[in-house]
């Protein structure tokens, strides 16, 4: 078969079938997770162009879409709030809460719900996550009891305003493309606030009891026992361990440490099969907690080494010297540049002036050398560097977990930051400016007056999310222009012909909910919006309740750690497993649906 014949065969296939094929492969790739979601989205876009589903001249029109510009502006403003000290003032009050767990949960979840309405919900969670960890440490509370409620609270808070979460921005822009009028800043509030309040009450009274009580001790010295760190320890010439067998080493410590291997002359041998005496230069690969690491150093003279030195580095250079430096624990975000890359590829020391000391991955035993590990979202890293590591961590896409002193911003810039944001909201409410223009102007003014350095503004813009939105918007439009959305809507109409319209809204909610838990919630909103519009047209009723159902359900990704970045951020620090999320997430999702759909029909009648 030559190329022209292949083209003829493809052209004979109905455009709607081609769209379904592209979307099916895209969803499969999202779920598989082998490639990052922005690369999958870009592949879907280019594939759609080559198949004639998206005109070549419109291929990159999505990157200028108001939804994309608005999301970028919100991310910059969120970072500005952090920089100016707005959130630190709030967090400083949160840390004054007492020892009662219910009160801790109420203050943390309530705060993140409110913050998620005025800034991006992922940004709100990232700011309060270190506060929650410090609270757990000071009151000896299990972090797993605090972090999942905190993540779910950020999702609930995002429902309340236009800028709280990308699906709201997408749905608003889609409405504008059809009716000529977008949703306003607080159009989502009547429904979102009631749903968030119901979710808040459920989390405080019942939900937290459905989370696992793990990671029991949040010590100052190190990360909670979500999993022992995989570390590398070197046998020095004057070490007591020099000449010992592994059995003698365990006996000396009165501990049964999981020694996974011994590296000698670049040859790795498994721990159980290594019977020889240890020699100078041997490297032990083992799992150990902070206290055990201290014993290994103090009693046996073993030296912790970093994983990111060049193979030909001098022995002394590879040892971790903590004098004048600090150790920081950080979790790998799901948009991090570290994902699927090793420490060798990242050149951590040369580019970021940091050393990797240890890695913890909950639920999985790491057996490779540290330098060979390819990082995954939720990995907890022990990193060493100087006093100012935050810029490097931000560039890597890591969120610091260790305690930090909250530094209040300058009062003048704090008030200026709030005033700029308030003026942008006023311009949107009075219909003086579209959301994208008002928020972009606010972000620009924040940069001009020095609330946020320009470099940090570019770092704040979540590149993978921007690419995802820009690439998937034309693909979502192809679903509509090819007739694919109408076909799905017709099938739902036929199934629901004997049902009342609210029952069809339940079906639409559940379909969108399932999508949002396996792919990015913004992508779910992009795909479901045309289907919702086709359903409204088929029933000959108002478009708004159908779009609102998609907005609420796409932002209710409570069932998995991969459906939303907030869920992924707490996976490692909370010591959660994949299966932990649905235990609280399923009843919370049902509650959101049971409360949300009647509220939508009351506020946006058919």
N, C-alpha and C positions, 0 to 999 in steps of 0.2 A: 504494500500500500504506500503510495507516494504522499507527499505533503498536501497536494491539492485535493486528493481524495479524502484525506482526514478532515480537511477544512469543510468539504461538502457534507460529510457525515455529521460533523458538529453543528453546521448551520441548519441541518434538517431537524435537529432536536429542538423541542419547544424551549423558549427562553426560561420559562418558569421551572422546567426540569433541570436546566443547567444551573439556575440559581440555587435550587434545592441541593444539587450535588456539591456546589461550592460551599454552601452553608453547612452541609453535613460533614464534609471534610474539615472545615474550619472548626466546628464544634468538637469533632473527634480529636483534633490537634490541641484544642484548648484543654480538654479533659485529660489527654495523655500527658501533657505538661513537659514533654521533652524539649520543646522550644519555647522561648519566652513569648508571652501573648502579643507583644507588639510586632514581633517577627511573623507570627501566624497571621495577624490582621493585615500586615503589609503584603504577605503572600496572597491572601484572599483578594485584596484589592487588585493587585497586578494580574492575577489569574482571571478576575472578572473583566478586566480591560482586554486581555488577549482573547477571551471568549465572546467579546462584543456585548457584554452585559452592561458595562460602564463605558460611555464614550471616552476616548483617549484624552480629549481636551478637558474633560471634567474629572480626570482621575484624581487630581490632588485638590479638588475644590473643597473637600472636607476640612483641610487644614486652615481654611479661612472661615469656617463655619462659626457663627456666634457662640455655639456651645463650647467649642474648643478654646476660643479666646476667653470666654468667661471662666472656664476651669483654670486656665493658666493664671488669670488675674487673681482668682480666689486663693490659689496656692501661694502667690507672692504676698498677698495681704495677710494670710495666715502666718507666714514666716515673719512678717513685720510685727504682728502682735506678739510673737515670742520674743523678738529682738527688743521691742520697746518696753517689755516688762509687764504687759497687760495680764498675761497668763500667770506669770510668777506671783503677782499680787494675789490672784485667786488661789493658786497652789499653796501659797504661804498660809492662807486661812484653812485650807483643807487639812494641812498637817497638824492643826491644833485639835483635831477630833479625838475623842476619848478611846478607850480600849474596847468598847462594845462593838462586835462585828457588824450588827445591823446598822449601827450609826455610821461606821466606816463605809459600808456599802452605800447607804443613803446619800452621804455627802459626795463620795466619789462618782457614783452613777448619776446623781442629780447634776453635779458640776459638768460632767462630760456631755450630758444631754443638752444643757444650756449652751455650752461652748460650741457644740456641733451644729447648732442652729445659726451661729454668727460667723463660723469659719468652716473650712473643710473638715469633715468628721475624722478623717485619717490624721490630719494635723492635730486635732483636739486630743485624740487618743495618744499620739506620740508625745505630746507635752505632759499628759497626766500619767503616763506609764511609769516613769521614774518616781513620781510622787507616790503612786500606789505601792511600788516595790519598797520604797523607804518606809511607808506606813506599815507594811507587812513586817519589815525588819524590826522596827522600833517596838511593835506590839506583839511580836512573835506569832503573827498570823500566817496561815498558809497562803502564799500568793495565788494558788489556783482557785481559791475561793473569791478572790477580788478581781482577777484579770479578765476572765470570761464575761462576768457581769459588766465590767468596764467597757470591753469591746462591743458587746451587744448594746450598751447604752449609747455609744457613739453612733451606731447605726440608727437607733431610734431617734436621736436628736437630729440627725441629718434629714429626717422626714419633714421637719417643721418649717423650713424656709427654702427658697429657690436655690440658695448657694450652699446649702448644707451637704449636698451629695450630687455627683454628676448626673445620675438619672433624672433628677428634678430639672436640671438645666437642659438636658436633652429633650425631655417631654415638653418643656415650655417652648423651646425653639421649634419643635415639630408642630406644635399647635399654631405657632406663628406662621409657619410655612403653609398651613392649610386655611386658617381663618383670617390671617393678617394681624392677629393680636396674640401676644404671648401671655403666659401667666405672670402675675406680678410677684414681687418679693415675698409677700405673705399670703398668696393664694393657697399655699399648701398648709398654712398654719391651722385652720379650724380642724382639718382631718388629722394632720400630723401631730398636733399637740395632744389631742385626745388619745390617739394610738400610743404616743410616747408616754403619756401618763399611765395608761393601762399597762404598758410594758414595764414601766418603772415599778409600779406596785407589785406586779408579778415577780420581777427579779428580786425585789427586797424581801417579799414575804415567802416565796416558794422557790424561785429559779435558782438562787445560789445553792440551795440544798441539793440540787441535781448535778452540781459540779463535783469532780473528784477532789478529795482532800489530799493533795500531793505537795511535794516540795516543802516539807514542813518547817525548815529552819532557815530563815533569811539572815544569815550572819553577815557581819561587817567584812569578814575576811574574804568572802567569795560568794559565788553564785549558789543558789539553793540547790538541793539535791534533786534537781529535775533529771539529771543523769550525771554520772561522774565524767569529769573531763578526760579526754584522751590526751596524754602528755608524753613528752620524750625527756628522759633523764639520762645524763651522761656519767659514766664512771671515770672519775679523775684519778690521777696517779696516787694521790694521798687519801683517797676515799676509803672509809672502813669497808665498804662493799667490795673493794678490789680483792679478788681471790675467793669471794664467797660464791656458793651455788645459789640458784634461785630458792631452793628449799631452805637453806640457811638464812637467806635474806628475809623470807616470810617469817621464819621462827624468831629472828631478831626483833622484828616489829610486832610480833604477836598478832599479826593480821594475815588474812587470806586475800591478798591483793590479786586482782585479775591481770596478770602479766601476759600481754598478748604476743610479745615477741622480743627477740634480741637481735640487734643489727650489729654485725661485726664485719669489717672490710666490705661494707655496702651490700652484704648478703644478709637477708632477713630470715631468721629461723623462729618458728612458733615457740611460745613459752613452754608448753608442755613437753616439747621434744628437745629442749635445750638443757643438757645435763652438765655441761662443762662449767668450770669456774669462770667468773667474770674477770675481764681484763681491762686495763686502761684503754679508754677510747670506745668501749662498748656502749651502745645506746639501748636503753630499755623503753619499750612501748607498753604503757600500762594505763588502766583507768584508775583515777584517784580523785578524791575530794580535796578541798583546800587543807583540812587538818592532816590528812595522810601525806600530802605533798610536803608539809612542814616537817613531819616526822622523817621522811625520806631524806630531806636536806640536812636536818639537824643531827639525826642519829647515825646516818650512814654516809653523809658527805656527798650524796648524789646531787648533780647540778641540773637544774631545769635549763633546757636550751630552747632557743627559738627555731621556728621551722622555715624561716624565709631567708636563711643565709645561702650564699652560693656554695656549691659543693667544695670548692677549693678554698673556702674561707678558713682562716686560722681557728684553731680550737678555742682559743680564748675569746675570740670575737663572737662565737656562736652561743656563749653562755649568757644567761639573762642576769644583768647587773641592775638591781632595783634601786640603787642609790641615785637620788636625784630624778628618778623617773616614777611613773605611776602605772598601775595595772588597772585597766578598765574592762568591764564586761559589757558586751554589746551583742545585740541580736541582729541577724541578717534579714533585712526587709525583702519583700518579694519583688521589689523593683531595683534591687542592688546590682551593681556591676560585678559583684563577686560570684553571682549564681552561675553554676556550671564551669567555674574557672578555679584553677589551683593557685596556691600561694606563689608558685614559680611564675605563672603567667601574669599575676598581678604585680610582681616585684614590689611587695608591700613596703619593705624597708627603704628602697631607693626612691620610690615615688611618693610615699606618704609618711616616711620617717617613723614607722611603727613596726613592731615585731609581733608575730603570732606566737603565743605561748601554749595555748591549749584550745581544744574544740569539744563542745558537748552537743550531741544530737539525740534528743529524747527518743526512746523506743528503739534505738538502733545502735549496735556495737560497731564502732569504727575500728577497723583492723589495719588500714593503710598507714604509711608514714604520714605525718602531718603535712609535709610538703606535697603529697600526692592527693590529698583529699580535695574533691570538687565540692564547693559549698552549695548548700540548699537553703531556701527560705526557712527561717525559724532556727537555724543553727545559732548556738550561743558561743561566742568567741571570747577568749581571754587575751587581750592585747596590751602591749607595753609601749609607752611613748612618753613624751614630755608633758608638761602641765597643760598645754593647749592642743588637745587631740580632737576637739569637737569638729574642727573644720575638715580634718582628714576623715573622720567617721561619717560626716555628712556627704563627702565626695564619694565614699565607698558605698553609701546606702545602708549604713548600720545605725541602729538606735542604741545609745548608751543606756546601760541598766544599772550601773553602780550608783551609789549615793552621790548627790551633788548638792552643794550649797546653793540655794536659790538666790540669784542676784537680781535685785530689782532694777528695772530700767530707769533712765533719767525721767523724772516726773514730767518735764516739758515735752519730751518725745512721746511719753505715754499718753498724755492728753491730746497731743497733735494726732497721734495714730487713731485714737477714738473719734476725734472730730472729723478727720478725713473720711473715715468709714461711715460715720453718721450722715455726712453730706452726700456720699454716694447712694446710700439707702434712700435718703429723701428725694434725690433726683429720680430714682427708679419709681418710688411710690407716686410721685407727682407726674409721672410719664414725661419728664423733661428729657431723659436720655434712656436708650435701651440698656439692659443690664450689662452687656458686653462693653459698651462705651463707658458707662458710669464706673464700673469696677476697674477697667483698664486705666481710666483717668486717676482713680484713687491710688492704684498701684504706682503709677508714674509719679504722682505728687509725693508719695511716701519715699520714693527713691531720690527725688530732687532735694527734699529737705533733710535727707540723711537718716531716716528711720531705719532703713535697710541698705547695706552696701550692695552695689550693682552685682558683684560676684555672687553674693548669697541669694540674690533674686533669681539669677539663672540656675543656681543649684536647687532652689525651691521648686522650680517648674519640673513636674514629674514627666520626664521625657517619654518613657514607655506608655503612660496613660495618654499623653498628647498624640503619639503615633497611633495608638489603638483607636482613639476617637476619630482622628483625621482619616484613617484608612477605612474604618467600618461604616462611616456615614454614607459614602457612595455605595457601598455594598448593601446597606440597609435600604437605600433608595432604589437599588436595582430589584430588591425583593418586591417593592411596590410597583415599579414601572413594568416589570416582566409579567405581572399578574399573579405572582406567587403568594403575596399577602392576601389577595382576593380569594385564591383557592383554599387557603387555610381557613379564612373567615367563613367561606361558604360551607366548609366541612363542619365548623363549629355551629354555624346557623342551622344546618340540617340536623345535627345531633340535638341542638337545643330548641328546635322548632316547637316541641311540645312542652318545653320548660318555660318558666318565667325568666325574664331577662336577668334578674339577680343571680339565678343559677348559672347562666352563661358567664356572668362576671366572676363567679367563683372558679369556673373552669379556666378563664383567662388569668386569674390571679395565680392559680396553682401551676399553670404552664410557665408563666413568667418567673414564679418563685423557683421552680426546678432549674430553669435556665440560669438564674442568677447565682445558684449555688455551685454550678460546675464551670461557668465562664465568668468573666468580669461583669459586674453589675451594669456598667455603662454599655457594654456590648449587648446585654440582655434587653436593656431599654431600647437600644437602637433597632434591634430585630423585632421586638414586640409592638412598637409604636404603630407601624403600618398595619399590622394585623388588627390592633385595637380600632384603628380608624375604619378599616373595612367592615368590622363587626358593627360599629355604630351606624355606618351607612346602610348596611344590610337590614338592620332593625328599624332604620329611619328614625333614630333618636339622637339625642345630643351626644356630641363627641367627648365632652369633658369627663363624664364619669368613667368612660373606658380608658382614657389617657391617665386619669388619676389612679385607677387600679394598677396599671402598669408601673407608674411611678412608685407607689407604695410597695408593690410586690418585688420589683427589681432591687429595691433597697433593703429587703428583708432576708438577706443571705445568712441565716443563722445556723444552717445545717452542717456546714463543712468549714474547714480552715482555709480553703482555697477560694471561696466565693467572694471574699472581701479582704482588702489589705488589713483592716483592723483585726480580723480573725487570725490572720497569719502572724501579725506582730506579737500576739500573746501566746502563740503555740509553744515556742521554746521556753520563754520565761515562766510560763505557767505549768510547764511539765505535762501538757495535754497530749492526748493521742487523737488521731483522726476521728475515732468513734465517740469521743467525749462530747463533741459539739451538738449532735442531734438530741441528746438527752434533755438539755435545756432548750435547744433551738427549735425542736419540733413543737412542743406546746406553746412556745412563744410565737412561732409562725402562725399556728392556728388561732391564737389570741389576736394577733394583728389582723388576720383575715376576718374574724368574727366581729371585731370592733371596727375595722377600717371600711369594709364594704357598706354597712348601714350608714356610717358617717359620710361616706362619699355620696351615697344616694340622697342623704338629707341635704348636704351642702351643694351638690351638683345634680339636681333632679334630671330624670330622663326626658 
